[in-house]
Amino acid sequence: MKDTLTAGEARRIALAAQGFGGDREATVGKRQLVKTIERLGVVQLDSVNVVSRTHYMPAFSRLGAYPRELLEEVAWARKRPLFEYWAHEASLLPLSSQPLLRWRMADAQEGRGAWKGIARFIRERRDFLDTVRDEIDRRGPMSAGELEMGHKGQGGWWGWSEAKRAVEGLFWAGELTTATRRGTFERVYDLPEKVLPRAIVEAPTPPREDAQRELVRIAARAMGIATERDLRDYFRMGLEETRARIAELVEGGELLPVAVKGWREAAYLDPGARRPRRISHTALLSPFDNLIWFRERTERLFGVRYRIEIYVPAEKRQHGYYVLPFLEGDALTARVDLKADRKSGVLIVQSSHAEPWASDATAPKLAAELQRMAAWLGLETVRVERRGDLAPMLEGAL
């Protein structure tokens, strides 16, 4: 007989699995940061820097203020516990997941599924790609721009777009990896054997089914409770392969089928998931935070229809350009459109809106969280613009 959970129980299970509810005042070092990323399994990368690039924010939302350079060290320093690849989107992952994604790299080489265009480019321009790879091998880590610059005056056959396509194709196929990021978030490429530890490079490649099963396990642990679509989305896996791996894990007792009141789809519970009766946590969430990046799941868990409106014309936006939901306990109670004005040292709340279940405590708690974020970003003050129904109370609380 299936266990039946309330929507509140499912929500708290999901929050606990994602690492919410801990101490945000404790000192955060490399160990705590890496442990959080390992718990999540994957952290999405994004170049938008209106407030902070998104990959810095999940740890802040869960652990509190930490030195931002710590993430750069664990992600791109010489000795690193993380690597970069296309997992959810462009992502940082624990090194142990690199062998688990080699089937995806092989798909890129062979043109399976969504990879046909990449495979065609690799096949049709193999000599060119080999030249690019050899150039990086000979000269050391390089960006696409540096490849193009290195061949100016030689006929222009390495235009930037061609160099970029080449390194990105080789990156998808696992023949190049990220050595570091520099400047305005520019990816610098090198050969995996020169960047990743020998133990990872030489680790056996697991069979496709075994690797996919482990990715579903990681996703299930990171979410606590999830539907089939949730599990598929976490590492962007295909329908049939996800469905087959879930069935295998259910048969082995590693996923428990459950029903959640109000959920239309069947759910699967990680047997090791905690079931807290209460979550005490406040946090501002990046639009690409693991908890909310799948908008369908966000609406199912929190009753909030959340969309990022960066690409929506300004006059048609409902809540703003770069809107962060506010987590208060086990609910999303508000959303704020933020902008970091680094020149003047101000975190600007361009608009602020309350959800229907926000309380009198929401504005003071949100004000405290905005001040925490401003301090973490090295900004001196918070300024509230009078746009949105929560703005007067938030301004007063600040």
FIVO-141876 format. One record per residue: residue in three letters; x, y, z of N, C-alpha, C in turn. Coordinates in steps of 0.1 Angstrom, whole numbers, plus 5000, padded with zeros to 4 digits. Example, Ala and Ser with C-alpha at 12.3 -4.5 7.8 and 13.67 -1.06 7.14 Angstrom:
// FIVO-141876
ALA513249435078512349555078513249675078
SER512849785071513749895071512950005079
//
This chain:
// FIVO-141876
MET500849885000500050005000500950125000
LYS500650224991501350344990501250435003
ASP502350495007502250595018501650715012
THR500750785020500150915015500651025024
LEU501151125017501751245024500851365022
THR500851455031500251585028501151675020
ALA500551775014501451865006502451935015
GLY502151965027503052025036504151935040
GLU503851805042504951715045505951695033
ALA505351695021506151685009507051805008
ARG506551925010507252045009508452045019
ARG508252005031509252005041510351905038
ILE509951785033510851685029511751745018
ALA511151815008511951864997512951975002
LEU512552055011513352165017514552105025
ALA514252005033515351945041516351875032
ALA515851805021516751735012517651835005
GLN517151955003517952054996518852135005
GLY518852105018519852165027519352285034
PHE518052315034517452425041517152385055
GLY517252485064516952455078518152455087
GLY519352475082520552465090520952605096
ASP522152605102522652725108523252815098
ARG522752935096523353035086524253135093
GLU524553115105525453205112526853145114
ALA526953015112528252945114529252985103
THR530552975107531553005097531552895086
VAL531652935074531652845062533052835056
GLY533552715056534852685050534652595037
LYS535752555032535752475019534952345021
ARG535152285033534452155035532952175035
GLN532452275042530952295042530452325028
LEU531252405021530752445007530752324998
VAL531752244998531752124989530652024993
LYS530452015006529451925011528051965006
THR527852095006526552145001526352114987
ILE527352134979527352114964527151964962
GLU527851874970527651734968526251694972
ARG525651754982524251724985523251764974
LEU523551874967522751914956522951834943
GLY524251784942524551704930524951784918
VAL524451904917524751994905524352134909
VAL525152234904524852374906524852434892
GLN523752504888523752564875524552694874
LEU525252704863526052824860525252924851
ASP525453054854524753144845525553274846
SER525653344835526453464834525753594838
VAL524453594840523753714844524253764858
ASN524653894858525353944871524654064876
VAL523354064875522554184880522654194895
VAL522554084902522754074916524054004919
SER524053874916525253794917525053674907
ARG526153634901525953514892525453404900
THR524553324894523653234901524353124909
HIS525553084904526252964910526753004924
TYR526953134927527353174940526253164950
MET524953164946523853194955523353074962
PRO523252954956522652834964523352814977
ALA524652824978525352804991525052925000
PHE524953044995524553155004523153135010
SER522253095001520853075006520752965016
ARG521652865016521552755026522552775038
LEU523752835035524752835046524952975052
GLY524453075045524753215049525953265042
ALA526453385047527553455041528853365041
TYR529453355030530753275029531653355019
PRO532953335020533853405010533553364996
ARG533153454987532853414974534053354966
GLU535253394970536353334963536553184966
LEU535853144977535953004980535352914970
LEU534252964964533652884953534552884941
GLU535152994938536152994926537252894929
GLU537652884941538752784944538352644942
VAL537152604947536652464946536252434931
ALA535952544924535452514910536552514900
TRP537552614901538452634890539952644895
ALA540252624907541652624911542352494907
ARG543652494908544452374903543952244909
LYS543852234922543352114928541852144932
ARG540952084925539552114927538751994929
PRO537652004937536751884939535551884929
LEU535551984920534452004911534852004896
PHE533951974887534251994873533052054866
GLU533152104854532152174847531652094835
TYR530352074833529852014821528352044820
TRP527752004809526352024807525551914814
ALA524951954825524251844833522751884834
HIS522451984842521052044841521052144830
GLU521852254831522352334820523852334822
ALA524552434818525952444821526052444836
SER526852354842526752324856528152294862
LEU528252304875529352254883528852134890
LEU529652024890529351904896530551844904
PRO530251754914531351684920532151604910
LEU533451594912534251514903533751364901
SER533251314912532751174911531651154900
SER531051264896529951244886530551244871
GLN531851274870532351284856532151154848
PRO532551044854532350914847530850884844
LEU529950944852528550914851527950994839
LEU528651084833528151164822528951134809
ARG529751034809530451004797529550944786
TRP528450884790527450844780526850964772
ARG526751074780526251194773527251254764
MET528551244768529651284759529651204746
ALA529451074748529450974737528251014728
ASP527151044733525951084725526251204717
ALA527051304723527351424715528251384703
GLN529151284705530051244694529251174684
GLU528251094688527551004678526251064673
GLY525851174679524651244674523351184678
ARG523351124690522051064695521151174701
GLY519951154699518951244706519151384701
ALA519351484710519451624707520751664702
TRP521651574700523051604697523451604682
LYS522451584674522751564659523551674653
GLY523251804656524051914651525451914655
ILE525651894668527051884673527851774667
ALA527251654666527951544660528251574645
ARG527351634638527551664624528751764623
PHE528851864631529951954631531251884634
ILE531251794644532451714647532851634636
ARG531851564629532151474618532651554606
GLU532051654603532351734590533651814592
ARG533951854604535151944606536151874615
ARG536251744615537151664624538551714623
ASP539051744611540451784610540651924616
PHE539652004615539752144621539652124636
LEU538752044641538752024656539951964661
ASP540551864654541851814658542951914659
THR542952004650543852114650543652204662
VAL542452234665542152314677542552244689
ARG542252114690542652044702544152034704
ASP544852014692546352004693546952144697
GLU546352254692546752384695546652414710
ILE545552374716545452384731546352294738
ASP546552174733547552084739548952144739
ARG549252204728550652264727550852384734
ARG549852474734550052614740549552624754
GLY548652534758548152534772546752594772
PRO546152614783544752654784544452784776
MET543352784768543052894760541552914759
SER541053034757539653064754539453064739
ALA538253064735537853074721538453204715
GLY538353314722538853444717540353434715
GLU541153364724542553354723542953274711
LEU542153164708542353084696542253174683
GLU541153254683540953334671542053444670
MET542453504681543553604681544853544676
GLY545153424680546353354677546553334662
HIS545453344655545553314640545153434632
LYS545053554637544853664629546053684620
GLY545853734608546953754599547353624591
GLN546653514594546953384587545753344578
GLY545053444572543953414563542653424570
GLY542553444583541353464590540453344590
TRP541053224588540153104587539653054601
TRP540253114612539853084625539053204630
GLY537953234624537153344630536553304643
TRP536153404651535853364665534653264666
SER533653284657532553194657532953044655
GLU533853034645534352894642535152834654
ALA535952914660536752874672535852834683
LYS534752924685533852894696533052764693
ARG532652744681531952624678532852504680
ALA534052514677535052404678535252364693
VAL535552464701535852434715534552384722
GLU533352444718532152404725531752254720
GLY532052224708531752084703532651994710
LEU533952024712534851934719534551924734
PHE534052034739533552034753532351944755
TRP531351954747530251864747530651724746
ALA531651694738532051554735533051504746
GLY533451594755534351544766535751544762
GLU536151604750537551604746538251734752
LEU537451834756538051944763537251964776
THR537752034786537052064798537452204802
THR536852264812537152394816538352394826
ALA539352464821540552484830540252584841
THR539652704837539252804846538252894839
ARG537852994847537053104841537753234844
ARG537653334835538353454838537553574832
GLY537953694837537353814832535853814834
THR535153844823533753844823533153714822
PHE533553614830533053484830533353404817
GLU534553424812534953354800535553224803
ARG535053124796535552984798536952964791
VAL537852904798539152874793539252724793
TYR539652664781539652524779540952464780
ASP540952334783542152254783541752104782
LEU542752014780542451874779542151814792
PRO541151724793540751674806541951614814
GLU542851544807543951474814544951574820
LYS544851704816545651804822544951884833
VAL543651864834542951944844542351854855
LEU541751744852541151654861542151554868
PRO541951514880542851424886542951294878
ARG544151234879544351104872543351004876
ALA542950994888542050894893540650904886
ILE540251024883539051044876539151014861
VAL540251064855540451034841540550884838
GLU541250814847541450674844540350584850
ALA539350644857538250564863537550494851
PRO537050374854536350304843535050374840
THR534650364828533350424823532250324826
PRO531350364835530250264838529250244826
PRO528650134825527650114815526550224816
ARG526050264804525050364803523950354814
GLU523350234815522250214824522650234838
ASP523850184842524350204856524550354859
ALA525150424849525350564851524050644853
GLN523150614844521850684845521150654858
ARG521250524863520550484875521150564887
GLU522550584887523150664897522750814897
LEU522550864885522151004884520751024889
VAL519850924887518550934892518550924908
ARG519450834913519650824927520050964933
ILE521051024927521551154931520351254931
ALA519651254920518451354919517451324930
ALA517151194933516151164943516651204957
ARG517851184960518451224973518351384974
ALA518651454963518751594964517351654965
MET516351594960514951644960514151584971
GLY514551474977513751404988512551334983
ILE511651414976510451354970510251424957
ALA509851344947509851394933508951304924
THR508451374914507651304904508651254893
GLU508151174884509051134873509551254865
ARG508751354862509151464855510251544863
ASP510151554876511151614884512451544883
LEU512451414884513651334883514251344869
ARG513451354859514051364845514751504844
ASP514051604849514551744847515951764854
TYR516151704865517351734874518651724866
PHE518751624858519951604849519551604835
ARG518351654832517851664818518051534810
MET517451424816517451294810516251274801
GLY516351174792515251134783514051064791
LEU512951064784511751014791511850864793
GLU512150784783512150644784513250594793
GLU514450654792515550604801515350644815
THR514750754818514350794832513350694837
ARG512350674829511250584834511750444837
ALA512650394828513250254830514150254843
ARG514950364845515750364857514950374870
ILE513850454870512950464881512350334885
ALA511950264875511350124877512350034883
GLU513550044879514649954885514849994899
LEU514950124902515150164916513950134925
VAL512750144920511650104928511649954931
GLU511949874921512049724923513149694933
GLY514149764933515249744943515049804957
GLY513949874959513649934971514350064974
GLU514950124963515750244965514950364962
LEU513750354957512750464956511450404961
LEU510650484969509450434974508250514967
PRO507350444960506250514954505350564965
VAL504950694964504050754974503050844967
ALA501950874974500950964969501051094978
VAL500951204971500851334978499551404975
LYS498851434986497551504985497651634976
GLY496851634966496951754957497851744945
TRP498651644945499551624934498851524924
ARG498851564911498151484901499051364897
GLU500351374898501251274894501751194906
ALA502051064903502650984913504051044917
ALA504451014930505651064935506550954940
TYR507850984941508750884946509550944957
LEU509650874968510350924980511650854982
ASP512750934985514050874988513850815002
PRO514150685004513950615017514750685028
GLY515850745025516650815035516250955038
ALA515251005031514851145033514351175047
ARG514751295052514251335065512851395064
ARG512051375074510651425074510551525086
PRO511051645084510951745095509551795097
ARG509151825109507851875112507752025110
ARG508952085110509052235109510352265102
ILE510352375093511552425087511652575092
SER512752605099512952745103514152795094
HIS513752875084514752925075514253045067
THR515053145065514753245056515853255045
ALA515453285033516453295022515953355010
LEU516753425003516453474989516953374980
LEU516253334970516553224961516853274947
SER518053234942518353264928517253214919
PRO516953274907515953224898516353084893
PHE517653044894518152914889518552824901
ASP518052854913518352764924517652634922
ASN518352524926517852384924516452364929
LEU516052434940514752424946513652464937
ILE513952564928512852624921513052634905
TRP514152574901514552584886513552514877
PHE512852414882511752354874510452414879
ARG509952504870508852594875507652514878
GLU507352404871506252314874506352264888
ARG507452214892507652164906507452284916
THR507952394913507852514922506352544924
GLU505552534914504152564916503452454923
ARG503852334921503352214928503652214943
LEU504952254946505352254960504852374968
PHE504852494961504652614969503352694965
GLY502652644955501452714950501852854944
VAL503052864939503452994934503852974919
ARG503253054910503553054896504653154894
TYR505853094892507053184891507753174877
ARG507953284871508653294858509653394859
ILE510853374852511853474851511453554839
GLU511553694840511053784830512153864823
ILE513353804823514553874817514153904802
TYR513553804795513353814781511953874778
VAL511253914788509953974786510154124784
PRO509454184774509554334773509254404786
ALA509954504789509754574802508354614805
GLU507654654795506254704797505254584800
LYS505754464797504854344800505254264812
ARG506354304819506754234831505754254842
GLN505454144850504554154861505354194874
HIS506554134876507254144888508654204887
GLY509154204875510454274873511454194865
TYR512654244863513654184854514354064861
TYR514854074873515553964879515053944893
VAL513953864894513153844905513553724914
LEU513853744927514153644936513053614945
PRO512553494946511553454956512153454970
PHE511353484980511753484994511153365001
LEU512053275006511653165013511553205028
GLU510353185034510053205048509553085054
GLY510353015062509952885067509752785056
ASP508552725054508352635043507452695032
ALA507452825031506652895021507452995014
LEU507053025001507553134994506453244996
THR506853355004505953455008506053585001
ALA507153604993507353734986508253714974
ARG508353814966509353814955509853954953
VAL511153964951511754104949512554104937
ASP512454214930513354244918514554324923
LEU515654254922516854314928517954354918
LYS518654454922519854504913520954554923
ALA522154504920523254544928523954664921
ASP523854784927524554894921525954904928
ARG526854844922528154824929528954954930
LYS528755044920529455174920528955254932
SER527755254936527255334947527155254960
GLY527355124959527255044971525855014976
VAL524955004967523554994971522854874965
LEU522154794973521354684968519954744966
ILE519454754954518254824950517154714949
VAL516054734957514854654955513954734946
GLN513954694933513254764923511754754923
SER511354634928509954614931509854504941
SER508754494949508554394959507054354960
HIS506854234959505454184959505254074970
ALA504154074977503753974986502953864980
GLU503153744984502253634981500953644990
PRO499853584986498653594994498753555008
TRP499653465011499753415025500853475033
ALA501453585028502453665035501753715048
SER502553735059502053785071502753915075
ASP502353965087503054095091504554065094
ALA504853945096506253915099507153905086
THR506453905074507253885062508153995059
ALA507654125060508454235056509754255065
PRO509654235079510854245087511854135084
LYS511354015082512253905079512953925065
LEU512153975055512753995042513754115043
ALA513454215051514354325053515754275059
ALA515654185069516854135075517654045064
GLU516953975056517653895046518253985035
LEU517654085031518154185022519454245027
GLN519454285040520654335046521754235047
ARG521454105049522454005050523053985036
MET522153985025522653975012523554095008
ALA523154215011523954335008525354325014
ALA525354285027526654275033527554165027
TRP526954055023527653945016528253995002
LEU527454084996527854134983528854254984
GLY529154294996530054404998529354544995
LEU528054544997527254664995526854725008
GLU526754855009526654925022525154945026
THR524254955017522854985021521954915011
VAL520654915016519554865008518554975006
ARG518154984993517155094990515955034983
VAL514755064988513455014983512855114974
GLU512555074962511755164953510255134956
ARG509455234954508055214958507255154946
ARG507555034943506854954933506554824939
GLY505254784938504854654944504054674957
ASP503154584960502254594971503054584985
LEU504254524984504954504997505954615000
ALA506154704990507154804991506954895003
PRO505854955007505755035018506154965031
MET505654845033505954775046507454745046
LEU508054705034509454665034510354795037
GLU509954905031510655025033510655065048
GLY509455045054509355075068510254985077
ALA510254855073511054755081512554785080
LEU512954835068514354865067514755005074
//
